[in-house]
């Protein structure tokens, strides 16, 4: 499997959870921790707690959208955190 797209969950010491999508997970984590990302700016440090790789961008974006929904957020907290 050749994954190009990633959906991920990160959390900070206050247990704030952020769900995101990227094509470069390592670089994206650096951006979050250097305050270069809007929502997470000033709320770090951030720790990667879960991620999944996808071959198709549309599938990754659909799963990210689901995890950001009410039922998806509950699912993520129960299964991944």
PyMOL Python script that loads the backbone (N, CA, C, O; Angstrom):
from pymol import cmd

cmd.read_pdbstr("""\
ATOM      1  N   UNK A   1       0.846  -1.182   0.000  1.00  0.00           N
ATOM      2  CA  UNK A   1       0.000   0.000   0.000  1.00  0.00           C
ATOM      3  C   UNK A   1       0.886   1.238   0.000  1.00  0.00           C
ATOM      4  O   UNK A   1       1.834   1.335   0.779  1.00  0.00           O
ATOM      5  N   UNK A   2       0.571   2.172  -0.871  1.00  0.00           N
ATOM      6  CA  UNK A   2       1.348   3.401  -1.006  1.00  0.00           C
ATOM      7  C   UNK A   2       0.495   4.581  -0.552  1.00  0.00           C
ATOM      8  O   UNK A   2      -0.270   5.139  -1.338  1.00  0.00           O
ATOM      9  N   UNK A   3       0.626   4.954   0.708  1.00  0.00           N
ATOM     10  CA  UNK A   3      -0.189   6.028   1.269  1.00  0.00           C
ATOM     11  C   UNK A   3       0.430   7.381   0.971  1.00  0.00           C
ATOM     12  O   UNK A   3       1.619   7.601   1.200  1.00  0.00           O
ATOM     13  N   UNK A   4      -0.392   8.279   0.460  1.00  0.00           N
ATOM     14  CA  UNK A   4       0.049   9.635   0.155  1.00  0.00           C
ATOM     15  C   UNK A   4      -0.679  10.668   1.003  1.00  0.00           C
ATOM     16  O   UNK A   4      -0.233  11.810   1.106  1.00  0.00           O
ATOM     17  N   UNK A   5      -1.792  10.277   1.610  1.00  0.00           N
ATOM     18  CA  UNK A   5      -2.646  11.211   2.332  1.00  0.00           C
ATOM     19  C   UNK A   5      -2.879  10.685   3.738  1.00  0.00           C
ATOM     20  O   UNK A   5      -3.078   9.487   3.936  1.00  0.00           O
ATOM     21  N   UNK A   6      -2.854  11.581   4.707  1.00  0.00           N
ATOM     22  CA  UNK A   6      -2.949  11.168   6.102  1.00  0.00           C
ATOM     23  C   UNK A   6      -4.004  11.977   6.845  1.00  0.00           C
ATOM     24  O   UNK A   6      -4.131  13.187   6.654  1.00  0.00           O
ATOM     25  N   UNK A   7      -4.745  11.297   7.682  1.00  0.00           N
ATOM     26  CA  UNK A   7      -5.652  11.916   8.638  1.00  0.00           C
ATOM     27  C   UNK A   7      -5.054  11.620  10.002  1.00  0.00           C
ATOM     28  O   UNK A   7      -4.619  10.499  10.265  1.00  0.00           O
ATOM     29  N   UNK A   8      -5.033  12.623  10.866  1.00  0.00           N
ATOM     30  CA  UNK A   8      -4.333  12.449  12.135  1.00  0.00           C
ATOM     31  C   UNK A   8      -5.070  13.133  13.281  1.00  0.00           C
ATOM     32  O   UNK A   8      -5.887  14.031  13.077  1.00  0.00           O
ATOM     33  N   UNK A   9      -4.757  12.682  14.490  1.00  0.00           N
ATOM     34  CA  UNK A   9      -5.254  13.290  15.718  1.00  0.00           C
ATOM     35  C   UNK A   9      -4.054  13.690  16.555  1.00  0.00           C
ATOM     36  O   UNK A   9      -3.116  12.915  16.741  1.00  0.00           O
ATOM     37  N   UNK A  10      -4.102  14.909  17.051  1.00  0.00           N
ATOM     38  CA  UNK A  10      -3.062  15.381  17.957  1.00  0.00           C
ATOM     39  C   UNK A  10      -3.736  15.934  19.210  1.00  0.00           C
ATOM     40  O   UNK A  10      -4.906  16.313  19.182  1.00  0.00           O
ATOM     41  N   UNK A  11      -2.987  15.974  20.300  1.00  0.00           N
ATOM     42  CA  UNK A  11      -3.522  16.567  21.523  1.00  0.00           C
ATOM     43  C   UNK A  11      -2.425  17.346  22.217  1.00  0.00           C
ATOM     44  O   UNK A  11      -1.235  17.113  22.003  1.00  0.00           O
ATOM     45  N   UNK A  12      -2.852  18.274  23.050  1.00  0.00           N
ATOM     46  CA  UNK A  12      -1.906  19.081  23.818  1.00  0.00           C
ATOM     47  C   UNK A  12      -2.030  18.716  25.298  1.00  0.00           C
ATOM     48  O   UNK A  12      -2.871  17.889  25.651  1.00  0.00           O
ATOM     49  N   UNK A  13      -1.212  19.313  26.172  1.00  0.00           N
ATOM     50  CA  UNK A  13      -1.263  18.958  27.600  1.00  0.00           C
ATOM     51  C   UNK A  13      -2.615  19.217  28.264  1.00  0.00           C
ATOM     52  O   UNK A  13      -2.919  18.615  29.294  1.00  0.00           O
ATOM     53  N   UNK A  14      -3.432  20.108  27.686  1.00  0.00           N
ATOM     54  CA  UNK A  14      -4.769  20.362  28.236  1.00  0.00           C
ATOM     55  C   UNK A  14      -5.802  19.397  27.658  1.00  0.00           C
ATOM     56  O   UNK A  14      -7.002  19.556  27.881  1.00  0.00           O
ATOM     57  N   UNK A  15      -5.331  18.401  26.919  1.00  0.00           N
ATOM     58  CA  UNK A  15      -6.171  17.387  26.280  1.00  0.00           C
ATOM     59  C   UNK A  15      -7.114  17.952  25.227  1.00  0.00           C
ATOM     60  O   UNK A  15      -8.176  17.384  24.971  1.00  0.00           O
ATOM     61  N   UNK A  16      -6.729  19.062  24.619  1.00  0.00           N
ATOM     62  CA  UNK A  16      -7.443  19.570  23.462  1.00  0.00           C
ATOM     63  C   UNK A  16      -7.085  18.664  22.295  1.00  0.00           C
ATOM     64  O   UNK A  16      -5.910  18.370  22.073  1.00  0.00           O
ATOM     65  N   UNK A  17      -8.079  18.225  21.556  1.00  0.00           N
ATOM     66  CA  UNK A  17      -7.875  17.319  20.434  1.00  0.00           C
ATOM     67  C   UNK A  17      -8.057  18.092  19.134  1.00  0.00           C
ATOM     68  O   UNK A  17      -8.989  18.886  19.001  1.00  0.00           O
ATOM     69  N   UNK A  18      -7.176  17.862  18.190  1.00  0.00           N
ATOM     70  CA  UNK A  18      -7.290  18.458  16.860  1.00  0.00           C
ATOM     71  C   UNK A  18      -7.205  17.342  15.827  1.00  0.00           C
ATOM     72  O   UNK A  18      -6.351  16.461  15.918  1.00  0.00           O
ATOM     73  N   UNK A  19      -8.095  17.389  14.853  1.00  0.00           N
ATOM     74  CA  UNK A  19      -8.115  16.432  13.750  1.00  0.00           C
ATOM     75  C   UNK A  19      -7.676  17.145  12.492  1.00  0.00           C
ATOM     76  O   UNK A  19      -8.173  18.228  12.185  1.00  0.00           O
ATOM     77  N   UNK A  20      -6.742  16.546  11.755  1.00  0.00           N
ATOM     78  CA  UNK A  20      -6.255  17.187  10.549  1.00  0.00           C
ATOM     79  C   UNK A  20      -5.988  16.217   9.417  1.00  0.00           C
ATOM     80  O   UNK A  20      -6.105  14.999   9.557  1.00  0.00           O
ATOM     81  N   UNK A  21      -5.624  16.810   8.286  1.00  0.00           N
ATOM     82  CA  UNK A  21      -5.323  16.090   7.052  1.00  0.00           C
ATOM     83  C   UNK A  21      -4.036  16.675   6.480  1.00  0.00           C
ATOM     84  O   UNK A  21      -3.817  17.885   6.545  1.00  0.00           O
ATOM     85  N   UNK A  22      -3.190  15.820   5.920  1.00  0.00           N
ATOM     86  CA  UNK A  22      -1.946  16.304   5.327  1.00  0.00           C
ATOM     87  C   UNK A  22      -1.390  15.277   4.343  1.00  0.00           C
ATOM     88  O   UNK A  22      -1.816  14.123   4.310  1.00  0.00           O
ATOM     89  N   UNK A  23      -0.439  15.725   3.553  1.00  0.00           N
ATOM     90  CA  UNK A  23       0.306  14.809   2.689  1.00  0.00           C
ATOM     91  C   UNK A  23       1.723  14.599   3.228  1.00  0.00           C
ATOM     92  O   UNK A  23       2.466  13.765   2.710  1.00  0.00           O
ATOM     93  N   UNK A  24       2.098  15.349   4.263  1.00  0.00           N
ATOM     94  CA  UNK A  24       3.433  15.249   4.866  1.00  0.00           C
ATOM     95  C   UNK A  24       3.288  15.350   6.381  1.00  0.00           C
ATOM     96  O   UNK A  24       3.337  16.443   6.946  1.00  0.00           O
ATOM     97  N   UNK A  25       3.113  14.226   7.021  1.00  0.00           N
ATOM     98  CA  UNK A  25       2.818  14.187   8.450  1.00  0.00           C
ATOM     99  C   UNK A  25       3.942  14.777   9.310  1.00  0.00           C
ATOM    100  O   UNK A  25       3.681  15.535  10.245  1.00  0.00           O
ATOM    101  N   UNK A  26       5.162  14.435   8.996  1.00  0.00           N
ATOM    102  CA  UNK A  26       6.291  14.940   9.789  1.00  0.00           C
ATOM    103  C   UNK A  26       6.368  16.469   9.733  1.00  0.00           C
ATOM    104  O   UNK A  26       6.514  17.129  10.762  1.00  0.00           O
ATOM    105  N   UNK A  27       6.270  17.016   8.536  1.00  0.00           N
ATOM    106  CA  UNK A  27       6.323  18.471   8.380  1.00  0.00           C
ATOM    107  C   UNK A  27       5.124  19.146   9.039  1.00  0.00           C
ATOM    108  O   UNK A  27       5.257  20.216   9.633  1.00  0.00           O
ATOM    109  N   UNK A  28       3.958  18.519   8.931  1.00  0.00           N
ATOM    110  CA  UNK A  28       2.748  19.104   9.516  1.00  0.00           C
ATOM    111  C   UNK A  28       2.862  19.181  11.029  1.00  0.00           C
ATOM    112  O   UNK A  28       2.420  20.163  11.627  1.00  0.00           O
ATOM    113  N   UNK A  29       3.441  18.173  11.660  1.00  0.00           N
ATOM    114  CA  UNK A  29       3.638  18.222  13.114  1.00  0.00           C
ATOM    115  C   UNK A  29       4.584  19.359  13.497  1.00  0.00           C
ATOM    116  O   UNK A  29       4.374  20.034  14.505  1.00  0.00           O
ATOM    117  N   UNK A  30       5.615  19.565  12.696  1.00  0.00           N
ATOM    118  CA  UNK A  30       6.531  20.681  12.950  1.00  0.00           C
ATOM    119  C   UNK A  30       5.788  22.007  12.862  1.00  0.00           C
ATOM    120  O   UNK A  30       6.009  22.898  13.682  1.00  0.00           O
ATOM    121  N   UNK A  31       4.910  22.144  11.874  1.00  0.00           N
ATOM    122  CA  UNK A  31       4.127  23.374  11.724  1.00  0.00           C
ATOM    123  C   UNK A  31       3.242  23.610  12.940  1.00  0.00           C
ATOM    124  O   UNK A  31       3.170  24.731  13.445  1.00  0.00           O
ATOM    125  N   UNK A  32       2.569  22.571  13.414  1.00  0.00           N
ATOM    126  CA  UNK A  32       1.716  22.720  14.596  1.00  0.00           C
ATOM    127  C   UNK A  32       2.538  23.176  15.804  1.00  0.00           C
ATOM    128  O   UNK A  32       2.104  24.050  16.554  1.00  0.00           O
ATOM    129  N   UNK A  33       3.700  22.599  15.990  1.00  0.00           N
ATOM    130  CA  UNK A  33       4.505  22.910  17.169  1.00  0.00           C
ATOM    131  C   UNK A  33       5.320  24.190  17.041  1.00  0.00           C
ATOM    132  O   UNK A  33       5.898  24.650  18.026  1.00  0.00           O
ATOM    133  N   UNK A  34       5.375  24.767  15.857  1.00  0.00           N
ATOM    134  CA  UNK A  34       6.027  26.064  15.659  1.00  0.00           C
ATOM    135  C   UNK A  34       4.995  27.183  15.516  1.00  0.00           C
ATOM    136  O   UNK A  34       5.323  28.288  15.083  1.00  0.00           O
ATOM    137  N   UNK A  35       3.746  26.888  15.883  1.00  0.00           N
ATOM    138  CA  UNK A  35       2.653  27.863  15.824  1.00  0.00           C
ATOM    139  C   UNK A  35       2.419  28.420  14.431  1.00  0.00           C
ATOM    140  O   UNK A  35       2.136  29.608  14.276  1.00  0.00           O
ATOM    141  N   UNK A  36       2.534  27.575  13.421  1.00  0.00           N
ATOM    142  CA  UNK A  36       2.322  27.987  12.033  1.00  0.00           C
ATOM    143  C   UNK A  36       0.973  27.516  11.494  1.00  0.00           C
ATOM    144  O   UNK A  36       0.731  27.574  10.288  1.00  0.00           O
ATOM    145  N   UNK A  37       0.103  27.055  12.374  1.00  0.00           N
ATOM    146  CA  UNK A  37      -1.210  26.566  11.968  1.00  0.00           C
ATOM    147  C   UNK A  37      -2.278  27.312  12.756  1.00  0.00           C
ATOM    148  O   UNK A  37      -2.185  27.429  13.978  1.00  0.00           O
ATOM    149  N   UNK A  38      -3.279  27.811  12.066  1.00  0.00           N
ATOM    150  CA  UNK A  38      -4.303  28.670  12.662  1.00  0.00           C
ATOM    151  C   UNK A  38      -4.926  28.182  13.955  1.00  0.00           C
ATOM    152  O   UNK A  38      -4.738  28.810  14.997  1.00  0.00           O
ATOM    153  N   UNK A  39      -5.658  27.085  13.920  1.00  0.00           N
ATOM    154  CA  UNK A  39      -6.401  26.631  15.100  1.00  0.00           C
ATOM    155  C   UNK A  39      -5.481  26.240  16.241  1.00  0.00           C
ATOM    156  O   UNK A  39      -5.801  26.500  17.401  1.00  0.00           O
ATOM    157  N   UNK A  40      -4.362  25.629  15.946  1.00  0.00           N
ATOM    158  CA  UNK A  40      -3.487  25.104  17.002  1.00  0.00           C
ATOM    159  C   UNK A  40      -2.464  26.127  17.493  1.00  0.00           C
ATOM    160  O   UNK A  40      -1.739  25.863  18.452  1.00  0.00           O
ATOM    161  N   UNK A  41      -2.399  27.275  16.856  1.00  0.00           N
ATOM    162  CA  UNK A  41      -1.409  28.299  17.222  1.00  0.00           C
ATOM    163  C   UNK A  41      -1.575  28.721  18.682  1.00  0.00           C
ATOM    164  O   UNK A  41      -2.668  29.072  19.127  1.00  0.00           O
ATOM    165  N   UNK A  42      -0.463  28.676  19.409  1.00  0.00           N
ATOM    166  CA  UNK A  42      -0.454  29.111  20.795  1.00  0.00           C
ATOM    167  C   UNK A  42      -1.061  28.127  21.783  1.00  0.00           C
ATOM    168  O   UNK A  42      -1.212  28.448  22.962  1.00  0.00           O
ATOM    169  N   UNK A  43      -1.409  26.934  21.318  1.00  0.00           N
ATOM    170  CA  UNK A  43      -2.053  25.953  22.194  1.00  0.00           C
ATOM    171  C   UNK A  43      -1.199  24.717  22.430  1.00  0.00           C
ATOM    172  O   UNK A  43      -1.652  23.776  23.082  1.00  0.00           O
ATOM    173  N   UNK A  44       0.022  24.699  21.917  1.00  0.00           N
ATOM    174  CA  UNK A  44       0.888  23.529  22.007  1.00  0.00           C
ATOM    175  C   UNK A  44       1.602  23.439  23.329  1.00  0.00           C
ATOM    176  O   UNK A  44       1.338  24.230  24.235  1.00  0.00           O
ATOM    177  N   UNK A  45       2.498  22.493  23.455  1.00  0.00           N
ATOM    178  CA  UNK A  45       3.009  21.603  22.414  1.00  0.00           C
ATOM    179  C   UNK A  45       1.998  20.508  22.072  1.00  0.00           C
ATOM    180  O   UNK A  45       1.172  20.117  22.897  1.00  0.00           O
ATOM    181  N   UNK A  46       2.089  20.027  20.831  1.00  0.00           N
ATOM    182  CA  UNK A  46       1.181  19.025  20.318  1.00  0.00           C
ATOM    183  C   UNK A  46       1.888  17.685  20.192  1.00  0.00           C
ATOM    184  O   UNK A  46       3.065  17.607  19.840  1.00  0.00           O
ATOM    185  N   UNK A  47       1.134  16.636  20.491  1.00  0.00           N
ATOM    186  CA  UNK A  47       1.650  15.267  20.403  1.00  0.00           C
ATOM    187  C   UNK A  47       0.761  14.485  19.428  1.00  0.00           C
ATOM    188  O   UNK A  47      -0.465  14.532  19.525  1.00  0.00           O
ATOM    189  N   UNK A  48       1.374  13.781  18.510  1.00  0.00           N
ATOM    190  CA  UNK A  48       0.632  12.921  17.592  1.00  0.00           C
ATOM    191  C   UNK A  48       0.150  11.701  18.357  1.00  0.00           C
ATOM    192  O   UNK A  48       0.959  10.975  18.936  1.00  0.00           O
ATOM    193  N   UNK A  49      -1.160  11.464  18.367  1.00  0.00           N
ATOM    194  CA  UNK A  49      -1.692  10.323  19.112  1.00  0.00           C
ATOM    195  C   UNK A  49      -2.236   9.227  18.200  1.00  0.00           C
ATOM    196  O   UNK A  49      -2.349   8.076  18.624  1.00  0.00           O
ATOM    197  N   UNK A  50      -2.579   9.567  16.943  1.00  0.00           N
ATOM    198  CA  UNK A  50      -3.100   8.563  16.027  1.00  0.00           C
ATOM    199  C   UNK A  50      -3.052   9.107  14.611  1.00  0.00           C
ATOM    200  O   UNK A  50      -3.225  10.307  14.398  1.00  0.00           O
ATOM    201  N   UNK A  51      -2.817   8.233  13.644  1.00  0.00           N
ATOM    202  CA  UNK A  51      -2.933   8.628  12.240  1.00  0.00           C
ATOM    203  C   UNK A  51      -3.262   7.414  11.387  1.00  0.00           C
ATOM    204  O   UNK A  51      -3.027   6.270  11.777  1.00  0.00           O
ATOM    205  N   UNK A  52      -3.815   7.697  10.205  1.00  0.00           N
ATOM    206  CA  UNK A  52      -4.107   6.656   9.225  1.00  0.00           C
ATOM    207  C   UNK A  52      -3.698   7.172   7.864  1.00  0.00           C
ATOM    208  O   UNK A  52      -3.862   8.354   7.561  1.00  0.00           O
ATOM    209  N   UNK A  53      -3.162   6.279   7.040  1.00  0.00           N
ATOM    210  CA  UNK A  53      -2.749   6.631   5.691  1.00  0.00           C
ATOM    211  C   UNK A  53      -3.762   6.144   4.669  1.00  0.00           C
ATOM    212  O   UNK A  53      -4.385   5.097   4.841  1.00  0.00           O
ATOM    213  N   UNK A  54      -3.917   6.919   3.602  1.00  0.00           N
ATOM    214  CA  UNK A  54      -4.880   6.599   2.543  1.00  0.00           C
ATOM    215  C   UNK A  54      -4.209   6.745   1.193  1.00  0.00           C
ATOM    216  O   UNK A  54      -3.323   7.580   1.013  1.00  0.00           O
ATOM    217  N   UNK A  55      -4.635   5.932   0.251  1.00  0.00           N
ATOM    218  CA  UNK A  55      -4.129   6.029  -1.112  1.00  0.00           C
ATOM    219  C   UNK A  55      -4.847   7.106  -1.903  1.00  0.00           C
ATOM    220  O   UNK A  55      -4.261   7.720  -2.794  1.00  0.00           O
ATOM    221  N   UNK A  56      -6.117   7.340  -1.582  1.00  0.00           N
ATOM    222  CA  UNK A  56      -6.928   8.295  -2.338  1.00  0.00           C
ATOM    223  C   UNK A  56      -7.259   9.514  -1.484  1.00  0.00           C
ATOM    224  O   UNK A  56      -7.701   9.385  -0.342  1.00  0.00           O
ATOM    225  N   UNK A  57      -7.039  10.691  -2.049  1.00  0.00           N
ATOM    226  CA  UNK A  57      -7.278  11.934  -1.333  1.00  0.00           C
ATOM    227  C   UNK A  57      -8.741  12.087  -0.925  1.00  0.00           C
ATOM    228  O   UNK A  57      -9.032  12.512   0.193  1.00  0.00           O
ATOM    229  N   UNK A  58      -9.648  11.748  -1.815  1.00  0.00           N
ATOM    230  CA  UNK A  58     -11.072  11.909  -1.520  1.00  0.00           C
ATOM    231  C   UNK A  58     -11.486  11.087  -0.304  1.00  0.00           C
ATOM    232  O   UNK A  58     -12.295  11.541   0.505  1.00  0.00           O
ATOM    233  N   UNK A  59     -10.944   9.894  -0.173  1.00  0.00           N
ATOM    234  CA  UNK A  59     -11.275   9.030   0.967  1.00  0.00           C
ATOM    235  C   UNK A  59     -10.715   9.633   2.258  1.00  0.00           C
ATOM    236  O   UNK A  59     -11.384   9.630   3.292  1.00  0.00           O
ATOM    237  N   UNK A  60      -9.498  10.144   2.193  1.00  0.00           N
ATOM    238  CA  UNK A  60      -8.888  10.768   3.375  1.00  0.00           C
ATOM    239  C   UNK A  60      -9.694  11.983   3.821  1.00  0.00           C
ATOM    240  O   UNK A  60      -9.962  12.150   5.011  1.00  0.00           O
ATOM    241  N   UNK A  61     -10.078  12.822   2.879  1.00  0.00           N
ATOM    242  CA  UNK A  61     -10.840  14.026   3.221  1.00  0.00           C
ATOM    243  C   UNK A  61     -12.219  13.665   3.778  1.00  0.00           C
ATOM    244  O   UNK A  61     -12.716  14.326   4.690  1.00  0.00           O
ATOM    245  N   UNK A  62     -12.822  12.636   3.236  1.00  0.00           N
ATOM    246  CA  UNK A  62     -14.124  12.186   3.738  1.00  0.00           C
ATOM    247  C   UNK A  62     -13.993  11.662   5.164  1.00  0.00           C
ATOM    248  O   UNK A  62     -14.855  11.937   5.998  1.00  0.00           O
ATOM    249  N   UNK A  63     -12.936  10.916   5.458  1.00  0.00           N
ATOM    250  CA  UNK A  63     -12.736  10.390   6.811  1.00  0.00           C
ATOM    251  C   UNK A  63     -12.414  11.521   7.788  1.00  0.00           C
ATOM    252  O   UNK A  63     -12.884  11.504   8.925  1.00  0.00           O
ATOM    253  N   UNK A  64     -11.626  12.495   7.363  1.00  0.00           N
ATOM    254  CA  UNK A  64     -11.352  13.653   8.224  1.00  0.00           C
ATOM    255  C   UNK A  64     -12.660  14.367   8.553  1.00  0.00           C
ATOM    256  O   UNK A  64     -12.906  14.706   9.711  1.00  0.00           O
ATOM    257  N   UNK A  65     -13.487  14.596   7.558  1.00  0.00           N
ATOM    258  CA  UNK A  65     -14.776  15.270   7.755  1.00  0.00           C
ATOM    259  C   UNK A  65     -15.636  14.479   8.746  1.00  0.00           C
ATOM    260  O   UNK A  65     -16.284  15.066   9.613  1.00  0.00           O
ATOM    261  N   UNK A  66     -15.641  13.152   8.619  1.00  0.00           N
ATOM    262  CA  UNK A  66     -16.389  12.312   9.551  1.00  0.00           C
ATOM    263  C   UNK A  66     -15.864  12.467  10.981  1.00  0.00           C
ATOM    264  O   UNK A  66     -16.651  12.628  11.914  1.00  0.00           O
ATOM    265  N   UNK A  67     -14.545  12.421  11.155  1.00  0.00           N
ATOM    266  CA  UNK A  67     -13.975  12.535  12.500  1.00  0.00           C
ATOM    267  C   UNK A  67     -14.263  13.888  13.137  1.00  0.00           C
ATOM    268  O   UNK A  67     -14.279  14.009  14.362  1.00  0.00           O
ATOM    269  N   UNK A  68     -14.490  14.902  12.314  1.00  0.00           N
ATOM    270  CA  UNK A  68     -14.805  16.236  12.846  1.00  0.00           C
ATOM    271  C   UNK A  68     -16.295  16.396  13.141  1.00  0.00           C
ATOM    272  O   UNK A  68     -16.705  17.400  13.724  1.00  0.00           O
ATOM    273  N   UNK A  69     -17.105  15.420  12.745  1.00  0.00           N
ATOM    274  CA  UNK A  69     -18.539  15.463  13.043  1.00  0.00           C
ATOM    275  C   UNK A  69     -18.769  14.994  14.480  1.00  0.00           C
ATOM    276  O   UNK A  69     -17.862  14.456  15.115  1.00  0.00           O
ATOM    277  N   UNK A  70     -19.962  15.195  14.978  1.00  0.00           N
ATOM    278  CA  UNK A  70     -20.271  14.784  16.351  1.00  0.00           C
ATOM    279  C   UNK A  70     -20.065  13.302  16.596  1.00  0.00           C
ATOM    280  O   UNK A  70     -19.392  12.918  17.552  1.00  0.00           O
ATOM    281  N   UNK A  71     -20.638  12.465  15.743  1.00  0.00           N
ATOM    282  CA  UNK A  71     -20.501  11.024  15.948  1.00  0.00           C
ATOM    283  C   UNK A  71     -19.071  10.560  15.669  1.00  0.00           C
ATOM    284  O   UNK A  71     -18.578   9.642  16.324  1.00  0.00           O
ATOM    285  N   UNK A  72     -18.410  11.186  14.709  1.00  0.00           N
ATOM    286  CA  UNK A  72     -17.022  10.844  14.402  1.00  0.00           C
ATOM    287  C   UNK A  72     -16.084  11.210  15.533  1.00  0.00           C
ATOM    288  O   UNK A  72     -15.148  10.470  15.835  1.00  0.00           O
ATOM    289  N   UNK A  73     -16.331  12.357  16.165  1.00  0.00           N
ATOM    290  CA  UNK A  73     -15.507  12.772  17.293  1.00  0.00           C
ATOM    291  C   UNK A  73     -15.661  11.787  18.448  1.00  0.00           C
ATOM    292  O   UNK A  73     -14.677  11.410  19.085  1.00  0.00           O
ATOM    293  N   UNK A  74     -16.902  11.371  18.714  1.00  0.00           N
ATOM    294  CA  UNK A  74     -17.141  10.391  19.775  1.00  0.00           C
ATOM    295  C   UNK A  74     -16.459   9.067  19.449  1.00  0.00           C
ATOM    296  O   UNK A  74     -15.865   8.437  20.324  1.00  0.00           O
ATOM    297  N   UNK A  75     -16.546   8.647  18.186  1.00  0.00           N
ATOM    298  CA  UNK A  75     -15.893   7.416  17.743  1.00  0.00           C
ATOM    299  C   UNK A  75     -14.373   7.504  17.959  1.00  0.00           C
ATOM    300  O   UNK A  75     -13.760   6.569  18.475  1.00  0.00           O
ATOM    301  N   UNK A  76     -13.782   8.618  17.566  1.00  0.00           N
ATOM    302  CA  UNK A  76     -12.329   8.798  17.687  1.00  0.00           C
ATOM    303  C   UNK A  76     -11.901   8.770  19.150  1.00  0.00           C
ATOM    304  O   UNK A  76     -10.905   8.132  19.489  1.00  0.00           O
ATOM    305  N   UNK A  77     -12.634   9.448  20.011  1.00  0.00           N
ATOM    306  CA  UNK A  77     -12.270   9.465  21.434  1.00  0.00           C
ATOM    307  C   UNK A  77     -12.364   8.061  22.037  1.00  0.00           C
ATOM    308  O   UNK A  77     -11.559   7.694  22.893  1.00  0.00           O
ATOM    309  N   UNK A  78     -13.348   7.282  21.588  1.00  0.00           N
ATOM    310  CA  UNK A  78     -13.523   5.935  22.137  1.00  0.00           C
ATOM    311  C   UNK A  78     -12.503   4.952  21.593  1.00  0.00           C
ATOM    312  O   UNK A  78     -12.019   4.097  22.336  1.00  0.00           O
ATOM    313  N   UNK A  79     -12.160   5.053  20.297  1.00  0.00           N
ATOM    314  CA  UNK A  79     -11.319   4.054  19.644  1.00  0.00           C
ATOM    315  C   UNK A  79      -9.838   4.428  19.545  1.00  0.00           C
ATOM    316  O   UNK A  79      -8.978   3.546  19.560  1.00  0.00           O
ATOM    317  N   UNK A  80      -9.536   5.706  19.446  1.00  0.00           N
ATOM    318  CA  UNK A  80      -8.157   6.100  19.135  1.00  0.00           C
ATOM    319  C   UNK A  80      -7.422   6.823  20.271  1.00  0.00           C
ATOM    320  O   UNK A  80      -6.195   6.924  20.244  1.00  0.00           O
ATOM    321  N   UNK A  81      -8.157   7.322  21.262  1.00  0.00           N
ATOM    322  CA  UNK A  81      -7.488   8.120  22.301  1.00  0.00           C
ATOM    323  C   UNK A  81      -7.430   7.405  23.631  1.00  0.00           C
ATOM    324  O   UNK A  81      -6.899   7.946  24.600  1.00  0.00           O
TER     325      UNK A  81
END
""", "prot")
cmd.dss("prot")
cmd.show_as("cartoon", "prot")
cmd.util.cbc("prot")
cmd.orient("prot")
